[in-house]
Amino acid sequence: MGAGAIPKGGGGGRRRGRRSGRRAALMAEINVTPMVDVMLVLLIIFMVAAPMLTVGVPIDLPQSNAPALNEEREPLTITVNNNGEIYIQETKVALNDIIPRLNAITKQGYEERIYVRGDARVNYGQVMKVMGTIAGAGFKRVALVTAAEEGG
């Protein structure tokens, strides 16, 4: 009589394979293996690329046999290239803009170490004009940078 009205598989219209009344537990773990792989690749890339990022403005430094200075942190560098253009780190500036920029950049005020790099082919007077401007503003720790002498 009424037995033919129930579909095969039973369950009154429920889908096959579902547990009655219980839900599957959610997995709360994060698989970190792909993240570790990506981080190792990035680490290798940055280790190879980092030494290439510290070049700065390319110039031909004069040579000297003075001993190298050991600095714990990177000093502020002002560069005068062979065309007489002035750069603070890698930013080109005019001679009149050096002091306002240095005042904005320096963390230790007038005690900040400032290195002046002058190209070997630039006019000596241009380098001294830059150093005089910096020293005249009150910065006390100004030094010239040279390359180590080759062969001896």
C-alpha positions as CSV (number, residue, x, y, z in Angstrom):
1,M,0.0,0.0,0.0
2,G,2.1,2.9,1.2
3,A,5.4,1.1,1.0
4,G,5.9,2.0,-2.7
5,A,5.9,5.7,-2.0
6,I,9.3,5.8,-0.2
7,P,12.2,6.3,-2.5
8,K,15.0,3.8,-2.6
9,G,17.9,4.5,-0.3
10,G,15.6,5.6,2.5
11,G,16.0,8.7,4.5
12,G,13.0,10.6,3.3
13,G,14.7,12.7,0.6
14,R,18.1,13.1,2.2
15,R,21.2,12.9,0.0
16,R,23.2,9.7,0.1
17,G,26.5,9.8,2.1
18,R,25.6,12.4,4.6
19,R,25.7,11.4,8.2
20,S,22.5,11.9,10.1
21,G,22.7,14.8,12.6
22,R,26.5,15.1,12.7
23,R,28.6,17.7,10.8
24,A,32.2,17.1,9.8
25,A,34.8,18.8,12.0
26,L,36.6,21.7,10.5
27,M,40.4,21.4,10.1
28,A,42.0,24.3,12.0
29,E,45.7,23.7,11.0
30,I,47.7,25.9,8.6
31,N,50.0,24.2,6.2
32,V,53.2,26.3,6.6
33,T,55.4,24.4,4.2
34,P,54.6,26.5,1.1
35,M,55.2,29.7,3.2
36,V,58.6,28.5,4.4
37,D,59.6,27.6,0.8
38,V,58.6,31.1,-0.4
39,M,60.5,32.8,2.5
40,L,63.7,30.8,1.8
41,V,63.5,31.8,-1.9
42,L,63.0,35.5,-0.9
43,L,65.9,35.3,1.6
44,I,68.3,34.0,-1.1
45,I,67.1,36.7,-3.6
46,F,67.7,39.5,-1.0
47,M,71.1,38.1,0.1
48,V,72.2,38.2,-3.5
49,A,70.7,41.6,-4.3
50,A,71.6,43.5,-1.1
51,P,75.3,44.2,-1.9
52,M,74.3,45.7,-5.2
53,L,71.9,48.2,-3.6
54,T,74.6,50.1,-1.7
55,V,76.5,51.5,-4.6
56,G,75.2,55.1,-4.5
57,V,76.2,57.7,-7.1
58,P,79.0,56.3,-9.3
59,I,82.2,58.4,-9.2
60,D,85.9,57.8,-9.5
61,L,87.3,58.5,-6.1
62,P,90.9,59.7,-5.7
63,Q,93.3,57.2,-4.1
64,S,95.0,57.5,-0.7
65,N,96.9,55.3,1.7
66,A,95.0,56.5,4.7
67,P,93.6,53.6,6.9
68,A,89.9,52.7,6.5
69,L,87.4,54.0,9.1
70,N,85.2,51.5,10.9
71,E,81.7,52.8,11.3
72,E,79.0,50.8,13.0
73,R,76.2,52.5,11.1
74,E,76.1,54.0,7.6
75,P,77.1,57.7,7.6
76,L,75.4,60.4,5.6
77,T,77.1,60.8,2.3
78,I,77.3,63.8,0.0
79,T,78.7,63.2,-3.5
80,V,80.1,65.7,-6.0
81,N,80.3,63.9,-9.4
82,N,82.6,64.8,-12.3
83,N,80.1,67.3,-13.7
84,G,80.0,69.2,-10.4
85,E,76.5,67.9,-9.5
86,I,75.8,67.5,-5.8
87,Y,73.9,64.5,-4.3
88,I,72.8,63.8,-0.7
89,Q,72.9,59.9,-0.7
90,E,71.3,59.4,-4.2
91,T,69.2,62.6,-4.3
92,K,70.4,65.4,-6.5
93,V,70.4,68.8,-4.7
94,A,71.6,72.4,-5.4
95,L,74.4,73.9,-3.2
96,N,71.9,76.3,-1.6
97,D,69.6,73.4,-0.6
98,I,72.2,71.3,1.2
99,I,71.9,72.8,4.7
100,P,68.0,72.7,4.9
101,R,68.1,69.1,3.7
102,L,70.9,68.1,6.2
103,N,68.9,69.7,9.0
104,A,65.9,67.7,8.0
105,I,67.8,64.4,7.7
106,T,70.2,64.4,10.6
107,K,69.2,62.6,13.7
108,Q,72.1,63.6,15.9
109,G,72.0,67.3,14.9
110,Y,75.4,68.9,14.3
111,E,77.3,65.8,15.7
112,E,76.1,63.6,12.7
113,R,79.0,62.1,10.7
114,I,79.0,63.4,7.1
115,Y,81.2,62.0,4.4
116,V,82.0,64.1,1.3
117,R,82.8,62.0,-1.8
118,G,84.4,64.0,-4.6
119,D,85.2,62.6,-8.1
120,A,88.9,62.6,-8.9
121,R,88.2,64.7,-12.1
122,V,86.0,67.4,-10.4
123,N,87.4,70.8,-9.6
124,Y,88.9,70.9,-6.1
125,G,87.3,74.2,-5.4
126,Q,83.8,72.7,-6.0
127,V,84.4,70.0,-3.3
128,M,85.8,72.6,-0.9
129,K,82.8,74.8,-1.5
130,V,80.5,72.0,-0.5
131,M,82.6,71.2,2.6
132,G,82.7,74.9,3.5
133,T,79.0,75.2,3.3
134,I,78.5,72.2,5.5
135,A,81.1,73.2,8.1
136,G,79.8,76.8,8.0
137,A,76.3,75.6,9.0
138,G,77.8,74.1,12.2
139,F,78.3,70.4,11.3
140,K,81.5,69.3,13.1
141,R,82.1,65.8,11.8
142,V,82.8,66.3,8.1
143,A,85.3,64.0,6.3
144,L,86.5,63.4,2.8
145,V,86.3,59.9,1.3
146,T,89.0,58.4,-0.9
147,A,89.7,55.0,-2.4
148,A,92.5,52.8,-1.1
149,E,95.7,53.0,-3.1
150,E,96.3,50.1,-5.4
151,G,99.6,48.2,-5.2
152,G,101.1,49.6,-2.3
